[in-house]
Amino acid sequence: MENVRYRIGNIHDLFQLQELFIESITNVCNKDYTDAQIKKWASGSEDEKRWEEIINQQLVILAEFNQTIIGFGTLDRQNCIDLLYVSSKYLRLGIAKQIYYRLEEFALNRKAKKLISHVSITAKPFFESLGFVMISENVIKRDDVKFTNYTVEKNI
C-alpha cells in the first residue's frame, strides 16, 4: 500500500496503540473467540504499566496512513514478537507483513537466531505463511476466562 509510513513508536503514540489494539481484537478476532474472550482480551488495553513497559522496553514498529496508526508490532529483548495488530480497515494489504519484516531485520541485526511469538487462533495462519512453526497449543486463563493460543517459532 502506497503512502504508508513505517517508523519507531514512542510514548506519544500510546493512546493510538491502545485504541488500535481494542479495535483489532474486537473486529478481527471475533470469528475465533467468544464475546467474553474478546472483552477480557481487549481489557488488556487498560493495563497502563504494561503498555508503558512495551513502549519503553520493546522495539515498537508502527504503520501510519494519513497521520493515523493503522498497525503496529513489537519485539522484546528475548526476540519475541509480543504484539502485532492491524486495523480491521487495512487487512490483507501487506501492512502486517511489512511490520514483521522490519522486526525480523532488527532481530537479525542483533544476531538473533530465532524468533518466537504467542499468537491467536486468528493470527496463526499469518505467522505460518511467514515460516513459523507451531511449538505448542496453550490454554491461557485470565480471571475466569480461558483462551487458546499457540507458541510459534522461526529460525532466522
MOFEN-V835696 format. One record per residue. PSI is psi in degrees with one decimal (* if undefined). BURIAL is I if it has 24 or more other ideal C-beta (glycine too) atoms within 12 Angstrom, else O. Layout:
PSI_BURIAL, PSI_BURIAL
This chain:
129.7_O, 158.4_O, 16.2_O, 131.5_I, 131.7_O, 135.2_I, 169.8_O, 133.6_I, 160.8_I, 178.9_O, -29.4_O, -16.3_O, -5.4_I, -48.3_I, -45.3_O, -36.9_I, -44.5_I, -41.0_I, -42.1_O, -39.0_I, -50.4_I, -48.4_I, -44.1_I, -47.6_I, -47.0_I, -41.5_I, -18.9_O, -36.8_I, 2.4_I, -11.6_O, -18.7_O, -13.0_O, 153.0_I, 167.0_O, -40.9_O, -40.6_O, -44.0_I, -46.0_I, -45.5_O, -43.8_I, -49.3_I, -26.5_I, -13.6_O, -17.9_I, -18.0_I, -7.7_O, 84.9_O, -40.5_O, -45.6_O, -44.6_O, -36.9_I, -38.5_O, -42.1_O, -51.7_I, -31.4_I, -23.6_O, -9.2_O, 157.3_I, 125.2_I, 115.9_I, 129.3_I, 156.9_I, 130.5_I, 142.2_I, 124.5_O, 43.6_O, 21.6_O, 134.4_O, 123.4_I, -5.3_I, 156.0_I, 155.8_I, 154.3_I, 150.0_I, 122.8_I, -178.8_I, -17.0_O, 17.0_O, 38.5_I, 127.3_I, 103.8_I, -46.5_I, 143.7_I, 107.1_I, 143.0_I, 142.5_I, 143.3_I, -21.0_O, -11.1_O, 30.2_I, 153.6_O, 32.5_O, 6.4_O, 5.8_O, -51.3_I, -39.8_I, -41.5_I, -39.7_I, -47.1_I, -48.0_I, -37.5_I, -38.9_I, -43.5_I, -42.4_I, -42.4_O, -44.4_I, -43.1_I, -40.2_O, -25.6_O, 20.4_O, 26.7_O, 146.3_I, -17.0_O, 145.9_O, 148.3_I, 156.2_I, 159.6_I, 106.2_I, 154.3_I, 168.4_I, -41.7_I, -41.5_I, -16.5_I, -47.8_I, -35.8_O, -49.0_I, -38.8_I, -35.3_O, -20.1_O, 0.8_I, 6.5_O, 148.8_I, 147.6_O, 130.9_I, -39.8_O, 154.2_O, 135.1_O, 146.5_O, 116.7_O, 137.8_O, 124.3_O, 110.7_O, -116.5_O, 13.9_O, 129.4_O, 143.0_O, 148.5_I, 133.6_I, -179.8_I, 140.2_I, 125.5_I, 154.0_I, 160.7_I, 130.2_I, 133.3_O, *_I
